Amino acid sequence: MRARVLWSGLLGLGCAVAAAPAADWPMFRGGPALTGVAGGRLPEPLRLQWTFKTGGPVKSSAAIVGGRVFIGSDDGQVYALALADGRKVWAFKTGGEVESAPLVLEGRVYVGSNDAFLYALEAATGKLVWKYETGDRIPGAPNWVKIGGETRVLVGSYDYRLHCVAAATGRSNWVYATSNYINGAPAVADGQAVFGGCDGQLHVLSLAEGRPVREVEAGAYIPASAALAGGRAYFGQYENEFLCVDLQAGRKVWSFHDRDFPYFSSPAVTREFVVFGGRDKRLHCVRRADGQAVWSFATRGKVDSSPVVCGDRVVAGSGDGRLYLVSLDAGKALWVGEIGPPLESSPAVADGRVVIGAQDGGVYCFGAP
């Protein structure tokens, strides 16, 4: 199918930080701090370059490394596709739906499955290296850290625990127990892992030992992943608030509330702005310093998809089946692509392309005309 261009206009201005390298997007939200900022620039208008059909809805978000796209599907498979044309390179079958976004690191792909296993696969071939069993499904993406020369992988599970394992072997380094489901990916910065879940707490742990540093009451359960920047965590919760928390002080700096709808989208954080989607069918931009609204952009469906900032543009999917490109400074539509089925997957942005999954089982790649 072809993506239909609905609107195109002029660019706005913006300034992003902590961008992933322009040629790669190796993990959920682009890097360990989960800031959702991509390097390079996106063309406008975008054009559909290829599609790949899986056997189930695609809630997983893609990783893009070395000219390949890595993504999971509810058909239980992890796929490696050629970024140039969408050709299947390999597929690996797990025992459950793969909602988790892959992490591509040091020649391997790390990904969780709803069969309760974290898998390590060879990125070149899809061959299984090891698998690590948790006590329940793993819907969130893995993250990573290097400690004492050892690369470690972190992942949350519906067994209420955050697991830290050796990337080389899958051996457990430590396990940290909470009191409810862990939904999103743990964010990593400054020697700490930060994550929330259905217990309504923002957990801050020491990465070396998995020791709790502090917990911050969020006021409601946290459906998605936090982003870390400047010693602060930015995240939404189920009772209609989006929060900024000072991690050192363990206190709320500001909160944003617009209408009575929860936030299932993870934010993109730049030097000036924080951009996130809501179940109010809107994309919101607030000032990073104080949480004051800058703009909101209306779609026709809930925005659970997490936006990405690339230069002076924001790209986001919506439950209305459209992919949106808007200006960062003013939230003005630059281009809208009609895909059709709802989009819960978050966009991955690399090498001037956008890759996103859809509920029809399709993986869609957009790029220059």
Residue pairs with C-beta under 8 A, 6 or more apart in sequence:
1 48
1 51
1 339
1 340
2 48
3 46
3 47
3 48
3 323
3 337
3 338
3 339
3 364
3 366
4 337
4 338
5 45
5 335
5 336
5 337
6 322
6 335
6 336
6 337
6 338
7 333
7 334
7 335
7 336
8 44
8 45
8 334
8 335
9 332
9 333
9 334
10 327
10 332
10 334
11 44
11 312
11 313
11 327
11 334
12 312
12 313
12 327
12 328
12 329
12 330
12 332
13 312
13 327
13 328
13 329
14 270
14 272
14 273
14 309
14 311
14 312
14 313
14 327
14 328
14 329
15 270
15 271
15 272
16 37
16 270
16 271
16 309
16 310
16 311
16 328
17 35
17 37
17 229
17 269
17 270
17 271
18 31
18 33
18 35
18 37
18 229
18 269
19 30
19 37
19 38
19 39
20 26
20 30
20 31
20 37
20 38
20 39
20 349
20 350
21 39
21 350
22 38
22 39
22 40
22 350
22 351
22 352
23 40
23 350
23 351
24 64
24 65
24 66
24 350
24 351
25 38
25 62
25 63
25 64
25 65
25 348
25 349
25 350
26 63
26 64
26 65
26 103
26 104
26 105
27 63
27 101
27 102
27 103
27 104
27 105
27 141
27 142
27 143
27 144
28 34
28 61
28 63
28 101
28 103
28 141
28 143
28 185
28 225
28 346
29 35
29 36
29 185
29 225
29 227
29 266
29 268
29 306
29 346
30 36
30 37
30 38
30 308
30 349
32 143
32 144
32 145
32 187
32 188
32 189
33 187
33 188
33 189
33 227
33 228
33 229
34 143
34 185
34 187
34 225
34 226
34 227
34 228
34 266
35 227
35 228
35 229
35 268
35 269
36 227
36 266
36 267
36 268
36 269
36 275
36 306
36 307
36 308
36 309
37 268
37 269
37 270
37 308
37 309
37 310
38 308
38 309
38 310
38 349
38 350
39 310
40 310
40 311
40 349
40 350
40 351
40 352
41 310
41 311
41 313
41 352
42 310
42 311
42 313
42 315
42 325
42 349
42 352
42 354
43 352
43 367
43 368
43 369
44 313
44 325
44 334
44 335
45 325
45 334
45 335
45 369
46 323
46 325
46 335
46 337
46 354
46 366
46 367
46 368
46 369
47 366
47 367
47 368
47 369
48 337
48 364
48 365
48 366
49 85
49 86
49 353
49 365
49 366
49 367
50 85
50 86
50 364
50 365
51 86
51 362
51 363
51 364
51 365
52 79
52 81
52 86
52 88
52 362
52 363
53 361
53 362
53 363
54 73
54 74
54 75
54 77
54 79
54 361
54 362
54 363
55 73
55 75
55 77
55 361
56 73
56 74
56 75
56 76
56 97
56 361
57 73
57 74
57 344
57 357
57 358
57 359
57 360
57 361
58 71
58 72
58 73
58 74
58 345
58 357
58 358
58 359
58 361
58 362
58 363
59 74
59 97
59 99
59 344
59 345
59 357
60 71
60 72
60 73
60 98
60 99
60 100
60 101
60 102
60 345
60 357
61 71
61 101
61 141
61 306
61 345
61 346
61 347
61 348
61 356
61 357
62 69
62 70
62 71
62 101
62 102
62 345
62 348
62 355
62 356
62 357
62 363
63 69
63 70
63 71
63 101
63 102
63 103
63 104
63 109
63 348
64 70
64 83
64 348
64 350
64 351
64 353
64 355
65 104
65 123
66 123
67 82
67 83
67 84
68 80
68 81
68 82
68 83
68 89
68 123
69 79
69 80
69 81
69 82
69 83
69 86
69 348
69 355
69 363
69 365
70 78
70 79
70 80
70 81
70 102
70 104
70 109
70 111
70 123
71 78
71 79
71 81
71 101
71 102
71 355
71 357
71 363
72 78
72 79
72 97
72 98
72 99
72 100
72 101
72 102
72 111
72 113
73 79
73 97
73 98
73 357
73 361
74 97
74 98
74 99
74 361
75 97
75 361
76 93
76 94
76 95
76 96
76 97
76 98
76 113
76 115
77 91
77 92
77 93
77 94
77 98
78 91
78 92
78 94
78 98
78 102
78 109
78 111
78 119
78 121
78 126
79 88
79 90
79 91
79 363
80 88
80 89
80 90
80 91
80 109
80 123
80 126
81 87
81 88
81 89
81 363
82 89
83 350
83 351
83 353
83 355
83 365
86 363
86 365
89 126
90 125
90 126
91 126
92 119
92 121
92 126
92 128
94 113
94 115
94 117
94 119
95 113
95 115
95 117
96 113
96 114
96 115
96 116
96 137
97 113
97 114
98 111
98 112
98 113
98 114
99 112
99 114
99 139
100 111
100 112
100 113
100 138
100 139
100 140
100 141
100 142
100 155
101 111
101 141
101 185
101 346
102 109
102 110
102 111
102 141
103 109
103 110
103 111
103 141
103 142
103 143
103 144
103 153
104 110
104 123
105 144
105 151
105 153
105 167
106 151
106 167
107 122
107 123
107 124
108 120
108 121
108 122
108 123
108 129
108 167
109 119
109 120
109 121
109 122
109 123
109 126
110 118
110 119
110 120
110 121
110 142
110 144
110 153
110 155
110 167
111 118
111 119
111 121
111 142
112 118
112 119
112 137
112 138
112 139
112 140
112 141
112 142
112 155
112 157
113 119
113 137
113 138
114 137
114 138
114 139
115 137
116 133
116 134
116 135
116 136
116 137
116 138
116 157
116 159
117 131
117 132
117 133
117 134
117 138
118 131
118 132
118 134
118 138
118 142
118 153
118 155
118 163
118 165
118 170
119 128
119 130
119 131
120 128
120 129
120 130
120 131
120 132
120 153
120 167
120 170
121 127
121 128
121 129
122 129
129 170
130 169
130 170
131 170
132 163
132 165
132 170
132 172
134 155
134 157
134 159
134 161
134 163
135 157
135 158
135 159
135 160
135 161
136 157
136 158
136 159
136 181
137 157
137 158
138 155
138 156
138 157
138 158
139 158
139 183
140 155
140 156
140 182
140 183
140 184
140 185
140 186
140 225
141 155
141 184
141 185
141 225
142 153
142 154
142 155
142 185
143 153
143 154
143 155
143 185
143 186
143 187
143 188
143 193
144 151
144 152
144 153
144 154
144 167
144 188
145 151
145 152
145 154
145 188
145 193
145 207
146 152
147 207
147 208
150 166
150 167
150 168
151 166
151 167
151 168
152 164
152 165
152 166
152 167
152 173
152 207
153 164
153 165
153 166
153 167
154 162
154 163
154 164
154 186
154 188
154 193
154 207
155 162
155 163
155 165
155 185
155 186
156 162
156 163
156 182
156 183
156 184
156 185
156 186
156 195
156 197
157 163
157 182
158 181
158 182
160 177
160 178
160 179
160 180
160 181
160 182
160 197
161 175
161 176
161 177
161 178
161 182
162 175
162 176
162 178
162 182
162 186
162 193
162 195
162 203
162 205
162 210
163 172
163 175
164 172
164 173
164 174
164 175
164 176
164 207
164 210
165 171
165 172
165 173
166 172
166 173
173 210
174 209
174 210
175 210
176 203
176 205
176 210
176 212
178 197
178 199
178 201
178 203
179 199
180 197
180 198
180 199
180 200
180 221
181 197
181 198
182 195
182 196
182 197
182 198
183 196
183 197
183 198
183 221
183 222
183 223
183 224
184 195
184 196
184 197
184 222
184 223
184 224
184 225
184 226
184 266
185 195
185 225
186 193
186 194
186 195
186 225
187 193
187 194
187 195
187 225
187 226
187 227
187 228
187 233
188 194
188 207
188 228
189 228
189 229
190 228
190 231
190 247
191 206
191 207
191 208
192 204
192 205
192 206
192 207
192 213
192 247
193 203
193 204
193 205
193 207
194 202
194 203
194 204
194 205
194 226
194 228
194 233
194 247
195 202
195 203
195 225
195 226
196 202
196 203
196 218
196 221
196 222
196 226
196 235
196 237
197 203
197 221
197 222
198 221
198 222
199 221
200 217
200 218
200 219
200 220
200 221
200 222
200 237
201 215
201 216
201 217
201 218
202 215
202 216
202 217
202 218
202 222
202 226
202 233
202 235
202 245
203 212
203 215
204 212
204 213
204 214
204 215
204 216
204 247
204 250
205 211
205 212
205 213
206 212
206 213
214 247
214 250
215 250
216 245
216 250
216 251
216 252
218 235
218 237
218 243
219 237
219 239
219 241
219 243
220 237
220 238
220 239
220 241
220 262
221 237
221 238
222 235
222 236
222 237
222 238
223 236
223 237
223 238
223 262
223 263
223 264
224 235
224 236
224 263
224 264
224 265
224 266
224 306
225 235
225 266
225 306
226 233
226 234
226 235
226 266
227 233
227 234
227 235
227 266
227 267
227 268
227 269
227 274
228 234
228 247
229 269
229 288
231 246
231 247
231 248
232 244
232 245
232 246
232 247
232 253
233 243
233 244
233 245
233 247
234 242
234 243
234 244
234 267
234 269
234 274
234 276
234 288
235 242
235 243
235 245
235 263
235 266
235 267
236 242
236 243
236 262
236 263
236 264
236 265
236 267
236 276
236 278
237 243
237 262
237 263
238 262
238 263
239 262
240 257
240 259
240 260
240 261
240 262
240 263
241 255
241 256
241 257
241 263
242 255
242 256
242 257
242 263
242 267
242 274
242 276
242 284
242 286
242 291
243 252
243 254
243 255
243 256
244 252
244 253
244 254
244 255
244 274
244 288
244 291
245 251
245 252
245 253
246 252
246 253
253 291
254 290
254 291
255 291
256 284
256 286
256 291
256 293
258 278
258 280
258 282
258 284
258 293
258 296
259 278
259 280
261 278
261 279
261 280
261 302
262 278
262 279
263 276
263 277
263 278
263 279
264 277
264 279
264 302
264 304
265 276
265 277
265 278
265 303
265 304
265 305
265 306
265 307
265 346
266 276
266 306
266 346
267 274
267 275
267 276
267 306
267 307
268 274
268 275
268 276
268 306
268 307
268 308
268 309
268 314
269 275
269 288
270 288
270 309
270 328
271 288
272 287
272 288
272 289
273 285
273 286
273 287
273 288
273 294
273 309
273 328
274 285
274 286
274 287
274 288
274 291
275 283
275 284
275 285
275 307
275 309
275 314
275 328
276 283
276 284
276 306
276 307
277 283
277 284
277 302
277 303
277 304
277 305
277 306
277 307
277 316
277 318
278 284
278 302
278 303
279 302
279 303
279 304
280 302
281 298
281 299
281 300
281 301
281 302
281 303
281 318
281 319
281 320
282 296
282 297
282 298
282 299
282 303
283 296
283 297
283 299
283 303
283 307
283 314
283 316
283 324
283 326
283 331
284 293
284 295
284 296
284 297
285 293
285 294
285 295
285 296
285 297
285 314
285 328
285 331
286 292
286 293
286 294
287 294
294 331
295 330
295 331
296 331
297 324
297 326
297 331
297 333
299 318
299 319
299 320
299 322
299 324
300 318
300 320
300 322
301 318
301 319
301 320
301 321
301 322
301 342
302 318
302 319
303 316
303 317
303 318
303 319
304 319
304 344
305 316
305 317
305 318
305 343
305 344
305 345
305 346
305 347
305 356
306 316
306 346
306 347
307 314
307 315
307 316
307 346
307 347
308 314
308 315
308 316
308 346
308 347
308 348
308 349
308 354
309 328
310 349
311 328
312 327
312 328
312 329
313 325
313 326
313 327
313 328
313 334
314 324
314 325
314 326
314 327
314 328
314 331
315 323
315 324
315 325
315 347
315 349
315 354
316 323
316 324
316 326
316 347
317 323
317 324
317 343
317 344
317 345
317 346
317 347
317 356
318 324
318 342
318 343
319 342
319 343
319 344
320 342
321 338
321 339
321 340
321 341
321 342
321 343
321 358
322 336
322 337
322 338
322 339
322 343
323 336
323 337
323 339
323 343
323 347
323 354
323 356
323 364
323 366
324 333
324 335
324 336
324 337
325 333
325 334
325 335
325 336
326 332
326 333
326 334
327 334
337 366
339 356
339 358
339 362
339 364
340 358
340 360
341 358
341 359
341 360
341 362
342 358
342 359
343 356
343 357
343 358
343 359
344 357
344 359
345 356
345 357
345 358
346 356
347 354
347 355
347 356
348 354
348 355
348 356
349 355
352 367
352 368
353 365
353 366
353 367
354 365
354 366
354 367
355 363
355 364
355 365
355 366
356 363
356 364
357 363
357 364
358 364
